Amino acid sequence: MYLVTTTVPVGALPGETPLIDRIRRTARPEDRLEHVHVLRSADGATHLTLFLGHPDSKETELAAARLVARALPPAAGTALRWAPARPLVSALEELGAGAGNRRPDRELPTQDPDNR
């Protein structure tokens, strides 16, 4: 799975329907949309992260651009600033959630009721 991010500038989004709803509604099976994350920044821009189940970054970037183009007005698409797609595993490792930073698995206490 890959993730790709973009920033939608202030004023580029129409206000009637939330962006996340428009993206989910316009997504097609070939987009392989797994998850959408939307975050409004302090300056009013919208940071959009799409998690797509494509096998490589090139396909992910193309699918993301098509999906967002369907969800946004045409004028908004020209103002987007895209970051290169990256594997989800790489992003997690960068955040410290990778296997190299993990402690060995510990057994959790049983959830069975006490039989004493």
The first five atom37 places (N, CA, C, CB, O) and aatype in JSON, in Angstrom:
{
  "aatype": [12, 18, 10, 19, 16, 16, 16, 19, 14, 19, 7, 0, 10, 14, 7, 6, 16, 14, 10, 9, 3, 1, 9, 1, 1, 16, 0, 1, 14, 6, 3, 1, 10, 6, 8, 19, 8, 19, 10, 1, 15, 0, 3, 7, 0, 16, 8, 10, 16, 10, 13, 10, 7, 8, 14, 3, 15, 11, 6, 16, 6, 10, 0, 0, 0, 1, 10, 19, 0, 1, 0, 10, 14, 14, 0, 0, 7, 16, 0, 10, 1, 17, 0, 14, 0, 1, 14, 10, 19, 15, 0, 10, 6, 6, 10, 7, 0, 7, 0, 7, 2, 1, 1, 14, 3, 1, 6, 10, 14, 16, 5, 3, 14, 3, 2, 1],
  "atom_mask": [
    [1, 1, 1, 1, 1],
    [1, 1, 1, 1, 1],
    [1, 1, 1, 1, 1],
    [1, 1, 1, 1, 1],
    [1, 1, 1, 1, 1],
    [1, 1, 1, 1, 1],
    [1, 1, 1, 1, 1],
    [1, 1, 1, 1, 1],
    [1, 1, 1, 1, 1],
    [1, 1, 1, 1, 1],
    [1, 1, 1, 0, 1],
    [1, 1, 1, 1, 1],
    [1, 1, 1, 1, 1],
    [1, 1, 1, 1, 1],
    [1, 1, 1, 0, 1],
    [1, 1, 1, 1, 1],
    [1, 1, 1, 1, 1],
    [1, 1, 1, 1, 1],
    [1, 1, 1, 1, 1],
    [1, 1, 1, 1, 1],
    [1, 1, 1, 1, 1],
    [1, 1, 1, 1, 1],
    [1, 1, 1, 1, 1],
    [1, 1, 1, 1, 1],
    [1, 1, 1, 1, 1],
    [1, 1, 1, 1, 1],
    [1, 1, 1, 1, 1],
    [1, 1, 1, 1, 1],
    [1, 1, 1, 1, 1],
    [1, 1, 1, 1, 1],
    [1, 1, 1, 1, 1],
    [1, 1, 1, 1, 1],
    [1, 1, 1, 1, 1],
    [1, 1, 1, 1, 1],
    [1, 1, 1, 1, 1],
    [1, 1, 1, 1, 1],
    [1, 1, 1, 1, 1],
    [1, 1, 1, 1, 1],
    [1, 1, 1, 1, 1],
    [1, 1, 1, 1, 1],
    [1, 1, 1, 1, 1],
    [1, 1, 1, 1, 1],
    [1, 1, 1, 1, 1],
    [1, 1, 1, 0, 1],
    [1, 1, 1, 1, 1],
    [1, 1, 1, 1, 1],
    [1, 1, 1, 1, 1],
    [1, 1, 1, 1, 1],
    [1, 1, 1, 1, 1],
    [1, 1, 1, 1, 1],
    [1, 1, 1, 1, 1],
    [1, 1, 1, 1, 1],
    [1, 1, 1, 0, 1],
    [1, 1, 1, 1, 1],
    [1, 1, 1, 1, 1],
    [1, 1, 1, 1, 1],
    [1, 1, 1, 1, 1],
    [1, 1, 1, 1, 1],
    [1, 1, 1, 1, 1],
    [1, 1, 1, 1, 1],
    [1, 1, 1, 1, 1],
    [1, 1, 1, 1, 1],
    [1, 1, 1, 1, 1],
    [1, 1, 1, 1, 1],
    [1, 1, 1, 1, 1],
    [1, 1, 1, 1, 1],
    [1, 1, 1, 1, 1],
    [1, 1, 1, 1, 1],
    [1, 1, 1, 1, 1],
    [1, 1, 1, 1, 1],
    [1, 1, 1, 1, 1],
    [1, 1, 1, 1, 1],
    [1, 1, 1, 1, 1],
    [1, 1, 1, 1, 1],
    [1, 1, 1, 1, 1],
    [1, 1, 1, 1, 1],
    [1, 1, 1, 0, 1],
    [1, 1, 1, 1, 1],
    [1, 1, 1, 1, 1],
    [1, 1, 1, 1, 1],
    [1, 1, 1, 1, 1],
    [1, 1, 1, 1, 1],
    [1, 1, 1, 1, 1],
    [1, 1, 1, 1, 1],
    [1, 1, 1, 1, 1],
    [1, 1, 1, 1, 1],
    [1, 1, 1, 1, 1],
    [1, 1, 1, 1, 1],
    [1, 1, 1, 1, 1],
    [1, 1, 1, 1, 1],
    [1, 1, 1, 1, 1],
    [1, 1, 1, 1, 1],
    [1, 1, 1, 1, 1],
    [1, 1, 1, 1, 1],
    [1, 1, 1, 1, 1],
    [1, 1, 1, 0, 1],
    [1, 1, 1, 1, 1],
    [1, 1, 1, 0, 1],
    [1, 1, 1, 1, 1],
    [1, 1, 1, 0, 1],
    [1, 1, 1, 1, 1],
    [1, 1, 1, 1, 1],
    [1, 1, 1, 1, 1],
    [1, 1, 1, 1, 1],
    [1, 1, 1, 1, 1],
    [1, 1, 1, 1, 1],
    [1, 1, 1, 1, 1],
    [1, 1, 1, 1, 1],
    [1, 1, 1, 1, 1],
    [1, 1, 1, 1, 1],
    [1, 1, 1, 1, 1],
    [1, 1, 1, 1, 1],
    [1, 1, 1, 1, 1],
    [1, 1, 1, 1, 1],
    [1, 1, 1, 1, 1],
    [1, 1, 1, 1, 1]
  ],
  "atom_positions": [
    [[0.84, -1.16, 0.0], [0.0, 0.0, 0.0], [0.89, 1.23, 0.0], [-0.96, -0.01, 1.21], [1.94, 1.27, 0.64]],
    [[0.45, 2.23, -0.73], [1.18, 3.49, -0.82], [0.29, 4.61, -0.31], [1.64, 3.77, -2.27], [-0.94, 4.51, -0.33]],
    [[0.93, 5.68, 0.13], [0.18, 6.87, 0.48], [0.73, 8.03, -0.32], [0.23, 7.16, 2.01], [1.92, 8.09, -0.64]],
    [[-0.16, 8.94, -0.63], [0.22, 10.13, -1.39], [-0.5, 11.31, -0.76], [-0.13, 9.98, -2.92], [-1.67, 11.22, -0.38]],
    [[0.21, 12.42, -0.66], [-0.37, 13.6, -0.02], [-0.35, 14.79, -0.97], [0.39, 13.94, 1.27], [0.47, 14.89, -1.88]],
    [[-1.28, 15.67, -0.71], [-1.35, 16.92, -1.45], [-1.9, 17.99, -0.53], [-2.23, 16.78, -2.73], [-2.5, 17.7, 0.5]],
    [[-1.69, 19.23, -0.91], [-2.24, 20.35, -0.17], [-3.17, 21.11, -1.09], [-1.11, 21.28, 0.38], [-2.8, 21.51, -2.19]],
    [[-4.39, 21.29, -0.61], [-5.4, 22.05, -1.36], [-5.39, 23.46, -0.79], [-6.84, 21.38, -1.26], [-5.66, 23.64, 0.4]],
    [[-5.07, 24.46, -1.6], [-4.97, 25.83, -1.08], [-6.3, 26.38, -0.57], [-4.43, 26.74, -2.16], [-7.37, 25.89, -0.91]],
    [[-6.18, 27.39, 0.25], [-7.35, 28.09, 0.79], [-8.22, 28.58, -0.36], [-6.92, 29.26, 1.7], [-7.71, 29.13, -1.34]],
    [[-9.51, 28.4, -0.24], [-10.44, 28.89, -1.24], [-10.65, 27.98, -2.43], [0.0, 0.0, 0.0], [-11.5, 28.27, -3.27]],
    [[-9.9, 26.9, -2.53], [-10.03, 26.01, -3.69], [-11.17, 25.0, -3.53], [-8.73, 25.27, -3.92], [-11.59, 24.39, -4.51]],
    [[-11.65, 24.83, -2.31], [-12.71, 23.85, -2.07], [-14.06, 24.53, -1.99], [-12.44, 23.07, -0.8], [-14.22, 25.53, -1.29]],
    [[-15.05, 23.98, -2.68], [-16.4, 24.49, -2.48], [-16.88, 24.04, -1.1], [-17.37, 23.98, -3.61], [-16.48, 22.98, -0.63]],
    [[-17.7, 24.83, -0.47], [-18.08, 24.56, 0.91], [-19.24, 23.62, 1.15], [0.0, 0.0, 0.0], [-19.49, 23.25, 2.29]],
    [[-19.96, 23.22, 0.11], [-21.2, 22.48, 0.34], [-21.02, 21.06, 0.87], [-21.97, 22.42, -0.93], [-21.74, 20.66, 1.78]],
    [[-20.1, 20.29, 0.34], [-19.91, 18.9, 0.77], [-18.48, 18.73, 1.27], [-20.21, 17.91, -0.39], [-17.54, 19.15, 0.6]],
    [[-18.3, 18.1, 2.43], [-16.94, 17.88, 2.92], [-16.1, 17.09, 1.91], [-16.97, 17.12, 4.26], [-16.6, 16.2, 1.22]],
    [[-14.83, 17.44, 1.82], [-13.92, 16.82, 0.85], [-13.87, 15.31, 1.01], [-12.52, 17.4, 1.0], [-13.9, 14.58, 0.02]],
    [[-13.79, 14.84, 2.23], [-13.68, 13.4, 2.45], [-14.9, 12.66, 1.88], [-13.54, 13.1, 3.95], [-14.76, 11.57, 1.33]],
    [[-16.08, 13.26, 2.02], [-17.29, 12.64, 1.47], [-17.27, 12.64, -0.06], [-18.54, 13.38, 1.96], [-17.67, 11.65, -0.68]],
    [[-16.81, 13.73, -0.66], [-16.73, 13.79, -2.12], [-15.76, 12.75, -2.66], [-16.32, 15.19, -2.58], [-16.02, 12.11, -3.68]],
    [[-14.63, 12.58, -1.97], [-13.64, 11.6, -2.43], [-14.21, 10.19, -2.33], [-12.34, 11.72, -1.61], [-14.1, 9.41, -3.27]],
    [[-14.81, 9.86, -1.2], [-15.37, 8.51, -1.04], [-16.48, 8.25, -2.05], [-15.92, 8.33, 0.38], [-16.6, 7.14, -2.58]],
    [[-17.29, 9.25, -2.32], [-18.41, 9.09, -3.26], [-17.93, 8.91, -4.7], [-19.35, 10.29, -3.16], [-18.56, 8.19, -5.47]],
    [[-16.85, 9.56, -5.06], [-16.37, 9.49, -6.45], [-15.34, 8.39, -6.67], [-15.78, 10.82, -6.85], [-14.92, 8.15, -7.81]],
    [[-14.91, 7.72, -5.6], [-13.91, 6.66, -5.74], [-14.48, 5.49, -6.54], [-13.44, 6.16, -4.35], [-15.64, 5.13, -6.41]],
    [[-13.63, 4.93, -7.37], [-13.99, 3.76, -8.18], [-13.13, 2.58, -7.73], [-13.79, 4.04, -9.71], [-12.08, 2.78, -7.12]],
    [[-13.56, 1.36, -8.01], [-12.76, 0.19, -7.6], [-11.32, 0.24, -8.09], [-13.42, -1.08, -8.11], [-10.4, -0.17, -7.38]],
    [[-11.1, 0.74, -9.3], [-9.74, 0.79, -9.84], [-8.84, 1.8, -9.11], [-9.78, 1.12, -11.33], [-7.62, 1.76, -9.26]],
    [[-9.43, 2.69, -8.34], [-8.63, 3.63, -7.54], [-7.96, 2.92, -6.36], [-9.51, 4.78, -7.02], [-6.9, 3.34, -5.88]],
    [[-8.57, 1.84, -5.91], [-8.07, 1.06, -4.76], [-7.9, 1.93, -3.52], [-6.74, 0.39, -5.11], [-6.92, 1.81, -2.8]],
    [[-8.88, 2.79, -3.29], [-8.86, 3.66, -2.13], [-9.07, 2.84, -0.86], [-9.93, 4.77, -2.24], [-10.08, 2.14, -0.73]],
    [[-8.13, 2.93, 0.06], [-8.22, 2.22, 1.33], [-8.63, 3.15, 2.46], [-6.89, 1.55, 1.67], [-9.42, 2.78, 3.33]],
    [[-8.09, 4.36, 2.45], [-8.36, 5.3, 3.55], [-8.08, 6.72, 3.07], [-7.5, 4.96, 4.8], [-7.24, 6.94, 2.2]],
    [[-8.8, 7.67, 3.64], [-8.6, 9.09, 3.35], [-8.39, 9.81, 4.68], [-9.81, 9.69, 2.55], [-9.11, 9.56, 5.65]],
    [[-7.42, 10.7, 4.71], [-7.21, 11.52, 5.9], [-7.17, 12.98, 5.45], [-5.88, 11.11, 6.66], [-6.42, 13.33, 4.54]],
    [[-7.97, 13.81, 6.1], [-8.03, 15.23, 5.77], [-7.72, 16.03, 7.03], [-9.43, 15.63, 5.19], [-8.26, 15.76, 8.1]],
    [[-6.84, 17.0, 6.89], [-6.44, 17.83, 8.02], [-6.38, 19.28, 7.57], [-5.08, 17.38, 8.62], [-5.72, 19.61, 6.58]],
    [[-7.06, 20.14, 8.29], [-7.04, 21.58, 7.97], [-5.85, 22.2, 8.7], [-8.39, 22.28, 8.39], [-5.66, 21.98, 9.9]],
    [[-5.05, 22.97, 7.99], [-3.88, 23.61, 8.61], [-4.28, 24.98, 9.17], [-2.73, 23.76, 7.58], [-5.37, 25.49, 8.89]],
    [[-3.39, 25.55, 9.94], [-3.66, 26.84, 10.58], [-3.91, 27.95, 9.56], [-2.5, 27.22, 11.48], [-4.66, 28.88, 9.83]],
    [[-3.28, 27.85, 8.39], [-3.46, 28.89, 7.37], [-4.71, 28.7, 6.53], [-2.25, 28.93, 6.46], [-4.98, 29.49, 5.63]],
    [[-5.49, 27.64, 6.82], [-6.74, 27.4, 6.11], [-6.63, 26.43, 4.95], [0.0, 0.0, 0.0], [-7.65, 26.03, 4.38]],
    [[-5.42, 26.05, 4.59], [-5.25, 25.05, 3.52], [-5.69, 23.68, 4.05], [-3.75, 24.99, 3.03], [-5.82, 23.49, 5.26]],
    [[-5.92, 22.76, 3.14], [-6.35, 21.41, 3.52], [-5.29, 20.42, 3.08], [-7.72, 21.06, 2.89], [-4.94, 20.36, 1.9]],
    [[-4.79, 19.63, 4.02], [-3.82, 18.58, 3.72], [-4.59, 17.28, 3.55], [-2.72, 18.45, 4.85], [-5.35, 16.88, 4.43]],
    [[-4.4, 16.65, 2.43], [-5.12, 15.44, 2.07], [-4.13, 14.3, 1.9], [-5.96, 15.64, 0.77], [-3.15, 14.43, 1.16]],
    [[-4.38, 13.19, 2.58], [-3.55, 11.99, 2.43], [-4.45, 10.86, 1.98], [-2.81, 11.64, 3.75], [-5.44, 10.54, 2.64]],
    [[-4.1, 10.24, 0.87], [-4.84, 9.1, 0.33], [-4.0, 7.85, 0.5], [-5.22, 9.32, -1.17], [-2.82, 7.84, 0.16]],
    [[-4.6, 6.81, 1.02], [-3.96, 5.5, 1.15], [-4.56, 4.63, 0.05], [-4.17, 4.87, 2.59], [-5.75, 4.32, 0.08]],
    [[-3.73, 4.23, -0.9], [-4.2, 3.47, -2.06], [-3.47, 2.14, -2.15], [-4.01, 4.29, -3.35], [-2.27, 2.06, -1.88]],
    [[-4.19, 1.11, -2.54], [-3.63, -0.23, -2.59], [-3.0, -0.61, -3.91], [0.0, 0.0, 0.0], [-3.24, -1.7, -4.42]],
    [[-2.21, 0.26, -4.49], [-1.53, -0.03, -5.75], [-0.15, -0.61, -5.48], [-1.42, 1.25, -6.62], [0.43, -0.37, -4.42]],
    [[0.4, -1.38, -6.44], [1.68, -2.05, -6.2], [2.91, -1.16, -6.34], [1.8, -3.18, -7.15], [4.0, -1.58, -5.94]],
    [[2.77, 0.03, -6.89], [3.95, 0.89, -7.01], [3.56, 2.36, -6.93], [4.7, 0.62, -8.33], [2.38, 2.71, -7.01]],
    [[4.56, 3.21, -6.78], [4.3, 4.63, -6.58], [3.72, 5.31, -7.82], [5.58, 5.34, -6.18], [2.87, 6.19, -7.7]],
    [[4.15, 4.9, -8.99], [3.66, 5.52, -10.23], [2.15, 5.32, -10.38], [4.39, 4.92, -11.46], [1.42, 6.27, -10.64]],
    [[1.69, 4.07, -10.22], [0.25, 3.8, -10.31], [-0.52, 4.53, -9.22], [-0.01, 2.29, -10.22], [-1.62, 5.01, -9.45]],
    [[0.07, 4.61, -8.03], [-0.58, 5.31, -6.92], [-0.76, 6.78, -7.25], [0.24, 5.15, -5.63], [-1.84, 7.34, -7.04]],
    [[0.28, 7.41, -7.76], [0.2, 8.83, -8.09], [-0.83, 9.11, -9.18], [1.57, 9.34, -8.53], [-1.58, 10.08, -9.1]],
    [[-0.87, 8.26, -10.2], [-1.85, 8.44, -11.27], [-3.27, 8.26, -10.76], [-1.58, 7.45, -12.42], [-4.16, 9.05, -11.09]],
    [[-3.49, 7.22, -9.95], [-4.83, 6.97, -9.41], [-5.27, 8.1, -8.48], [-4.85, 5.63, -8.65], [-6.43, 8.51, -8.51]],
    [[-4.35, 8.6, -7.67], [-4.68, 9.69, -6.76], [-5.08, 10.95, -7.53], [-3.49, 10.0, -5.83], [-6.05, 11.61, -7.19]],
    [[-4.33, 11.26, -8.57], [-4.64, 12.44, -9.37], [-6.0, 12.31, -10.05], [-3.55, 12.66, -10.43], [-6.77, 13.27, -10.09]],
    [[-6.31, 11.12, -10.57], [-7.63, 10.92, -11.21], [-8.75, 11.03, -10.19], [-7.69, 9.54, -11.89], [-9.77, 11.67, -10.45]],
    [[-8.56, 10.42, -9.03], [-9.59, 10.44, -7.99], [-9.86, 11.86, -7.5], [-9.18, 9.55, -6.82], [-11.02, 12.27, -7.4]],
    [[-8.83, 12.59, -7.2], [-9.0, 13.95, -6.71], [-9.56, 14.86, -7.8], [-7.67, 14.51, -6.19], [-10.34, 15.76, -7.51]],
    [[-9.19, 14.62, -9.05], [-9.74, 15.42, -10.16], [-11.25, 15.22, -10.26], [-9.06, 15.03, -11.49], [-11.97, 16.16, -10.59]],
    [[-11.72, 14.01, -9.99], [-13.17, 13.77, -10.02], [-13.88, 14.42, -8.83], [-13.47, 12.27, -10.04], [-15.03, 14.83, -8.94]],
    [[-13.19, 14.53, -7.7], [-13.81, 15.02, -6.47], [-13.78, 16.55, -6.34], [-13.13, 14.42, -5.29], [-14.61, 17.12, -5.64]],
    [[-12.84, 17.2, -7.01], [-12.69, 18.64, -6.88], [-13.14, 19.37, -8.14], [-11.25, 19.01, -6.57], [-13.18, 18.78, -9.22]],
    [[-13.49, 20.64, -8.01], [-13.77, 21.43, -9.21], [-12.5, 21.52, -10.07], [-14.28, 22.85, -8.82], [-11.4, 21.48, -9.54]],
    [[-12.65, 21.65, -11.39], [-11.48, 21.68, -12.28], [-10.44, 22.73, -11.91], [-11.94, 21.93, -13.69], [-9.24, 22.47, -12.01]],
    [[-10.86, 23.89, -11.5], [-9.91, 24.95, -11.16], [-9.06, 24.59, -9.95], [-10.65, 26.26, -10.89], [-7.9, 25.01, -9.86]],
    [[-9.6, 23.82, -9.03], [-8.86, 23.44, -7.82], [-7.72, 22.49, -8.15], [-9.79, 22.8, -6.79], [-6.66, 22.53, -7.52]],
    [[-7.92, 21.63, -9.13], [-6.91, 20.64, -9.49], [-5.6, 21.25, -9.95], [0.0, 0.0, 0.0], [-4.54, 20.65, -9.74]],
    [[-5.64, 22.4, -10.56], [-4.41, 23.03, -11.04], [-3.6, 23.64, -9.91], [-4.74, 24.11, -12.06], [-2.41, 23.91, -10.08]],
    [[-4.22, 23.84, -8.75], [-3.53, 24.48, -7.63], [-2.95, 23.49, -6.63], [-4.48, 25.41, -6.91], [-2.34, 23.89, -5.64]],
    [[-3.12, 22.2, -6.87], [-2.65, 21.19, -5.92], [-1.14, 21.05, -5.95], [-3.29, 19.85, -6.22], [-0.5, 21.17, -6.99]],
    [[-0.58, 20.81, -4.78], [0.86, 20.55, -4.63], [0.99, 19.11, -4.13], [1.56, 21.58, -3.65], [0.73, 18.84, -2.96]],
    [[1.4, 18.2, -5.01], [1.5, 16.78, -4.67], [2.9, 16.43, -4.17], [1.16, 15.92, -5.89], [3.9, 16.95, -4.68]],
    [[2.95, 15.56, -3.18], [4.22, 14.97, -2.75], [4.32, 13.61, -3.43], [4.31, 14.84, -1.16], [3.3, 13.01, -3.75]],
    [[5.53, 13.11, -3.65], [5.66, 11.78, -4.27], [5.01, 10.7, -3.39], [7.14, 11.44, -4.51], [5.04, 10.78, -2.16]],
    [[4.44, 9.7, -4.04], [3.86, 8.57, -3.3], [4.96, 7.82, -2.59], [3.07, 7.62, -4.25], [6.09, 7.73, -3.07]],
    [[4.62, 7.28, -1.44], [5.61, 6.49, -0.7], [4.95, 5.29, -0.06], [6.29, 7.35, 0.38], [3.76, 5.33, 0.27]],
    [[5.7, 4.22, 0.11], [5.14, 3.03, 0.72], [4.72, 3.32, 2.17], [6.16, 1.87, 0.68], [5.41, 4.04, 2.89]],
    [[3.61, 2.76, 2.56], [3.11, 2.95, 3.92], [4.15, 2.47, 4.94], [1.79, 2.19, 4.11], [4.34, 3.11, 5.97]],
    [[4.81, 1.38, 4.64], [5.82, 0.84, 5.56], [6.93, 1.86, 5.81], [6.42, -0.47, 5.0], [7.37, 2.03, 6.95]],
    [[7.38, 2.54, 4.77], [8.43, 3.55, 4.92], [7.96, 4.71, 5.8], [8.87, 4.09, 3.55], [8.7, 5.19, 6.66]],
    [[6.73, 5.14, 5.6], [6.18, 6.23, 6.41], [6.09, 5.82, 7.87], [4.8, 6.65, 5.89], [6.4, 6.61, 8.76]],
    [[5.66, 4.6, 8.12], [5.57, 4.12, 9.5], [6.94, 4.0, 10.15], [4.86, 2.76, 9.55], [7.11, 4.35, 11.32]],
    [[7.92, 3.52, 9.41], [9.27, 3.42, 9.95], [9.83, 4.79, 10.29], [10.2, 2.72, 8.94], [10.51, 4.96, 11.31]],
    [[9.53, 5.77, 9.45], [9.99, 7.13, 9.72], [9.37, 7.68, 11.0], [9.66, 8.04, 8.54], [10.0, 8.46, 11.71]],
    [[8.16, 7.27, 11.29], [7.48, 7.71, 12.5], [7.88, 6.9, 13.73], [5.99, 7.63, 12.31], [7.43, 7.19, 14.84]],
    [[8.71, 5.9, 13.54], [9.15, 5.09, 14.66], [8.3, 3.88, 14.93], [0.0, 0.0, 0.0], [8.43, 3.25, 15.97]],
    [[7.43, 3.54, 13.99], [6.55, 2.39, 14.18], [7.03, 1.17, 13.42], [5.14, 2.73, 13.76], [6.31, 0.18, 13.31]],
    [[8.23, 1.23, 12.88], [8.74, 0.12, 12.09], [9.21, -1.03, 12.95], [0.0, 0.0, 0.0], [9.37, -0.9, 14.16]],
    [[9.44, -2.16, 12.31], [9.84, -3.37, 13.01], [11.18, -3.19, 13.72], [9.94, -4.53, 12.03], [11.4, -3.82, 14.76]],
    [[12.06, -2.36, 13.21], [13.35, -2.16, 13.84], [13.27, -1.48, 15.2], [0.0, 0.0, 0.0], [14.18, -1.62, 16.01]],
    [[12.2, -0.76, 15.44], [12.04, -0.06, 16.71], [11.13, -0.79, 17.68], [11.5, 1.32, 16.46], [10.88, -0.3, 18.78]],
    [[10.64, -1.92, 17.31], [9.69, -2.64, 18.15], [10.39, -3.38, 19.27], [8.88, -3.61, 17.32], [11.51, -3.87, 19.13]],
    [[9.7, -3.44, 20.38], [10.15, -4.3, 21.46], [9.66, -5.7, 21.14], [9.63, -3.81, 22.85], [8.69, -5.86, 20.4]],
    [[10.29, -6.72, 21.69], [9.81, -8.07, 21.43], [8.36, -8.2, 21.88], [10.69, -9.12, 22.15], [7.93, -7.57, 22.85]],
    [[7.62, -9.04, 21.17], [6.22, -9.25, 21.54], [6.13, -9.76, 22.97], [5.54, -10.25, 20.58], [6.89, -10.62, 23.4]],
    [[5.19, -9.2, 23.68], [4.93, -9.67, 25.03], [3.55, -10.29, 25.05], [5.05, -8.52, 26.08], [2.65, -9.85, 24.34]],
    [[3.39, -11.29, 25.85], [2.09, -11.93, 25.97], [1.2, -11.04, 26.82], [2.21, -13.35, 26.57], [1.6, -10.56, 27.88]],
    [[-0.01, -10.84, 26.34], [-0.97, -10.04, 27.1], [-1.62, -10.9, 28.16], [-2.03, -9.43, 26.17], [-1.72, -12.12, 28.0]],
    [[-2.06, -10.29, 29.25], [-2.76, -11.08, 30.27], [-4.01, -11.7, 29.67], [-3.12, -10.2, 31.48], [-4.61, -11.15, 28.75]],
    [[-4.38, -12.82, 30.19], [-5.55, -13.51, 29.69], [-6.81, -12.7, 29.92], [-5.67, -14.87, 30.34], [-6.92, -11.95, 30.89]],
    [[-7.74, -12.84, 29.03], [-9.03, -12.17, 29.17], [-10.08, -13.12, 29.73], [-9.48, -11.62, 27.82], [-11.25, -12.75, 29.88]],
    [[-9.66, -14.33, 30.05], [-10.6, -15.29, 30.61], [-10.98, -14.87, 32.03], [-10.01, -16.73, 30.61], [-10.14, -14.37, 32.77]],
    [[-12.25, -15.08, 32.4], [-12.65, -14.74, 33.77], [-11.94, -15.66, 34.76], [-14.19, -14.86, 33.94], [-11.63, -16.82, 34.46]],
    [[-11.68, -15.13, 35.92], [-11.06, -15.94, 36.97], [-11.97, -17.11, 37.33], [-10.76, -15.09, 38.22], [-13.18, -16.96, 37.46]],
    [[-11.37, -18.25, 37.5], [-12.12, -19.45, 37.88], [-11.76, -19.86, 39.3], [-11.83, -20.62, 36.91], [-11.8, -21.04, 39.64]],
    [[-11.43, -18.9, 40.11], [-11.03, -19.23, 41.48], [-12.2, -19.29, 42.39], [-10.05, -18.24, 42.0], [-12.04, -19.56, 43.58]]
  ]
}
